[in-house]
Amino acid sequence: MKKSLLMLLFAFMTVSVATSCRDEKSTGEKMEEGIDEVGDDIEDGADEVEDAVEDATDDN
């Protein structure tokens, strides 16, 4: 009984240490990632518009 209790305690401690060591992103890093994603979305949208214009002009 004592060994199983110690094993359970050890497992709990291991899990708690592993989850507490995760890297937390700062607000600045989150903002930078958001800005990068918006920039990528704008570029994708511009590419789609360019393709649509090319397709429209190819038909005439």
Distance bins in CASP14 RR format, pairs under 12 A and 6 or more apart:
PFRMAT RR
TARGET T0000
AUTHOR 0000-0000-0000
RMODE 2
METHOD distances of the structure
MODEL  1
1 7 0 0 0 0 0 1 0 0 0 0 0
1 8 0 0 0 0 0 1 0 0 0 0 0
2 8 0 0 0 0 0 1 0 0 0 0 0
2 9 0 0 0 0 0 1 0 0 0 0 0
3 9 0 0 0 0 0 1 0 0 0 0 0
3 10 0 0 0 0 0 1 0 0 0 0 0
4 10 0 0 0 0 0 1 0 0 0 0 0
4 11 0 0 0 0 0 1 0 0 0 0 0
5 11 0 0 0 0 0 1 0 0 0 0 0
5 12 0 0 0 0 0 1 0 0 0 0 0
6 12 0 0 0 0 0 1 0 0 0 0 0
6 13 0 0 0 0 0 1 0 0 0 0 0
7 13 0 0 0 0 0 1 0 0 0 0 0
7 14 0 0 0 0 0 1 0 0 0 0 0
8 14 0 0 0 0 0 1 0 0 0 0 0
8 15 0 0 0 0 0 1 0 0 0 0 0
9 15 0 0 0 0 0 1 0 0 0 0 0
9 16 0 0 0 0 0 1 0 0 0 0 0
10 16 0 0 0 0 0 1 0 0 0 0 0
10 17 0 0 0 0 0 1 0 0 0 0 0
11 17 0 0 0 0 0 1 0 0 0 0 0
11 18 0 0 0 0 0 1 0 0 0 0 0
12 18 0 0 0 0 0 1 0 0 0 0 0
12 19 0 0 0 0 0 1 0 0 0 0 0
13 19 0 0 0 0 0 1 0 0 0 0 0
13 20 0 0 0 0 0 1 0 0 0 0 0
14 20 0 0 0 0 0 1 0 0 0 0 0
14 21 0 0 0 0 0 1 0 0 0 0 0
15 21 0 0 0 0 0 1 0 0 0 0 0
16 22 0 0 0 0 0 1 0 0 0 0 0
23 29 0 0 0 0 1 0 0 0 0 0 0
24 30 0 0 0 0 0 1 0 0 0 0 0
25 31 0 0 0 0 1 0 0 0 0 0 0
25 32 0 0 0 0 1 0 0 0 0 0 0
25 33 1 0 0 1 0 0 0 0 0 0 0
25 34 0 0 0 0 0 1 0 0 0 0 0
26 32 0 0 0 0 1 0 0 0 0 0 0
26 33 0 0 0 0 0 1 0 0 0 0 0
27 33 0 0 0 0 0 1 0 0 0 0 0
27 34 0 0 0 0 0 1 0 0 0 0 0
28 34 0 0 0 0 1 0 0 0 0 0 0
28 35 0 0 0 0 1 0 0 0 0 0 0
28 36 0 0 0 0 0 1 0 0 0 0 0
29 35 0 0 0 0 0 1 0 0 0 0 0
29 36 0 0 0 0 0 1 0 0 0 0 0
30 36 0 0 0 0 0 1 0 0 0 0 0
30 37 0 0 0 0 0 1 0 0 0 0 0
31 37 0 0 0 0 0 1 0 0 0 0 0
31 38 0 0 0 0 0 1 0 0 0 0 0
32 38 0 0 0 0 0 1 0 0 0 0 0
32 39 0 0 0 0 0 1 0 0 0 0 0
33 39 0 0 0 0 0 1 0 0 0 0 0
33 40 0 0 0 0 0 1 0 0 0 0 0
34 40 0 0 0 0 1 0 0 0 0 0 0
34 41 0 0 0 0 1 0 0 0 0 0 0
35 41 0 0 0 0 0 1 0 0 0 0 0
35 42 0 0 0 0 0 1 0 0 0 0 0
36 42 0 0 0 0 0 1 0 0 0 0 0
36 43 0 0 0 0 0 1 0 0 0 0 0
37 43 0 0 0 0 0 1 0 0 0 0 0
37 44 0 0 0 0 0 1 0 0 0 0 0
38 44 0 0 0 0 0 1 0 0 0 0 0
38 45 0 0 0 0 0 1 0 0 0 0 0
39 45 0 0 0 0 1 0 0 0 0 0 0
39 46 0 0 0 0 1 0 0 0 0 0 0
40 46 0 0 0 0 0 1 0 0 0 0 0
40 47 0 0 0 0 0 1 0 0 0 0 0
41 47 0 0 0 0 0 1 0 0 0 0 0
41 48 0 0 0 0 0 1 0 0 0 0 0
42 48 0 0 0 0 0 1 0 0 0 0 0
42 49 0 0 0 0 0 1 0 0 0 0 0
43 49 0 0 0 0 0 1 0 0 0 0 0
43 50 0 0 0 0 0 1 0 0 0 0 0
44 50 0 0 0 0 0 1 0 0 0 0 0
44 51 0 0 0 0 0 1 0 0 0 0 0
45 51 0 0 0 0 1 0 0 0 0 0 0
45 52 0 0 0 0 1 0 0 0 0 0 0
45 53 0 0 0 0 0 1 0 0 0 0 0
46 52 0 0 0 0 0 1 0 0 0 0 0
46 53 0 0 0 0 0 1 0 0 0 0 0
47 53 0 0 0 0 0 1 0 0 0 0 0
47 54 0 0 0 0 0 1 0 0 0 0 0
48 54 0 0 0 0 0 1 0 0 0 0 0
48 55 0 0 0 0 0 1 0 0 0 0 0
49 55 0 0 0 0 0 1 0 0 0 0 0
49 56 0 0 0 0 0 1 0 0 0 0 0
50 56 0 0 0 0 0 1 0 0 0 0 0
50 57 0 0 0 0 0 1 0 0 0 0 0
51 57 0 0 0 0 0 1 0 0 0 0 0
51 58 0 0 0 0 0 1 0 0 0 0 0
52 58 0 0 0 0 0 1 0 0 0 0 0
52 59 0 0 0 0 0 1 0 0 0 0 0
53 59 0 0 0 0 0 1 0 0 0 0 0
53 60 0 0 0 0 0 1 0 0 0 0 0
54 60 0 0 0 0 0 1 0 0 0 0 0
END
